[in-house]
Amino acid sequence: MESHNRPARSQRSSILSGRKAAGAAAELEAARHLVNLGCDIVARNWRCRSGEIDLIARAAETLVFVEVRSRTAPQRYGTAIEAVTPRKIRQVRDTAQIYLMMTGTSGCPIRFDVVAITFGGDGSIAELKHIPGAF
């Protein structure tokens, strides 16, 4: 018997695949945005044991670790920016530290940015907010 509070299993899998597609689209748009600002994309979805960094870019001599968040219904689940929690900030910082050690770039200036994207009902970008030095 299905719970009335949760979507049916087939609906849950389509929600998850829709979420993954929205996340991938948001990361692509965030990368385009950074390139348009003159950044070079160094890595996408860099992973290690402590977590994942969505985008790593280079802006002049600075390595920029970018957390990308997206929402399609911000009124229901909060905004994309609100999804960057203290726990997520710690995870990104810890993962960045490992990246710096593994790549021998620990002496390089760094910055942590957030790119928050809200999609409209038709899938277009309703809003893109880039917050350099967000944390």
VENURTA-V598354 format. One record per residue. RES is the residue in three letters. PHI is phi in whole degrees, -180 to 180 (none if undefined). OMEGA is omega as a letter, one per 30 degrees, with the letter a starting at -180 (* if undefined). Layout:
BEGIN
{{RES | PHI | OMEGA} {RES | PHI | OMEGA}}
END
This chain:
BEGIN
{{MET | none | a} {GLU | -76 | l} {SER | -74 | l} {HIS | -77 | a} {ASN | -91 | a} {ARG | -121 | l} {PRO | -65 | l} {ALA | -62 | a} {ARG | -53 | a} {SER | -65 | l} {GLN | -69 | l} {ARG | -62 | a} {SER | -67 | l} {SER | -72 | l} {ILE | -65 | l} {LEU | -64 | l} {SER | -67 | l} {GLY | -66 | l} {ARG | -66 | l} {LYS | -62 | l} {ALA | -65 | l} {ALA | -65 | l} {GLY | -63 | l} {ALA | -65 | l} {ALA | -64 | l} {ALA | -66 | l} {GLU | -65 | l} {LEU | -63 | l} {GLU | -66 | l} {ALA | -64 | l} {ALA | -63 | l} {ARG | -60 | l} {HIS | -60 | a} {LEU | -65 | l} {VAL | -62 | l} {ASN | -63 | l} {LEU | -84 | l} {GLY | 99 | l} {CYS | -84 | l} {ASP | -104 | l} {ILE | -83 | a} {VAL | -91 | a} {ALA | -155 | l} {ARG | -124 | l} {ASN | 51 | l} {TRP | -75 | a} {ARG | -125 | l} {CYS | -152 | a} {ARG | -59 | a} {SER | -83 | l} {GLY | 154 | a} {GLU | -136 | l} {ILE | -113 | a} {ASP | -61 | a} {LEU | -138 | l} {ILE | -123 | a} {ALA | -126 | l} {ARG | -119 | l} {ALA | -116 | a} {ALA | 58 | a} {GLU | -93 | a} {THR | -96 | l} {LEU | -86 | a} {VAL | -116 | l} {PHE | -96 | a} {VAL | -116 | l} {GLU | -97 | a} {VAL | -107 | l} {ARG | -128 | l} {SER | -138 | l} {ARG | -144 | l} {THR | -110 | l} {ALA | -138 | a} {PRO | -63 | a} {GLN | -67 | a} {ARG | -91 | a} {TYR | -117 | a} {GLY | 88 | a} {THR | -81 | l} {ALA | -63 | l} {ILE | -65 | l} {GLU | -64 | a} {ALA | -78 | l} {VAL | -89 | a} {THR | -89 | l} {PRO | -56 | l} {ARG | -63 | l} {LYS | -66 | l} {ILE | -60 | l} {ARG | -60 | a} {GLN | -63 | l} {VAL | -65 | l} {ARG | -62 | l} {ASP | -63 | a} {THR | -67 | l} {ALA | -62 | l} {GLN | -60 | l} {ILE | -66 | l} {TYR | -57 | a} {LEU | -61 | l} {MET | -68 | a} {MET | -69 | a} {THR | -100 | l} {GLY | 68 | a} {THR | -112 | a} {SER | -66 | l} {GLY | -89 | a} {CYS | -79 | l} {PRO | -63 | a} {ILE | -130 | l} {ARG | -151 | l} {PHE | -115 | a} {ASP | -112 | l} {VAL | -124 | l} {VAL | -117 | a} {ALA | -112 | a} {ILE | -123 | l} {THR | -113 | l} {PHE | -93 | l} {GLY | -77 | a} {GLY | -60 | a} {ASP | -92 | l} {GLY | 91 | l} {SER | -78 | l} {ILE | -82 | l} {ALA | -83 | a} {GLU | -157 | l} {LEU | -129 | l} {LYS | -116 | l} {HIS | -112 | a} {ILE | -116 | l} {PRO | -68 | l} {GLY | 62 | a} {ALA | -64 | l} {PHE | -154 | *}}
END
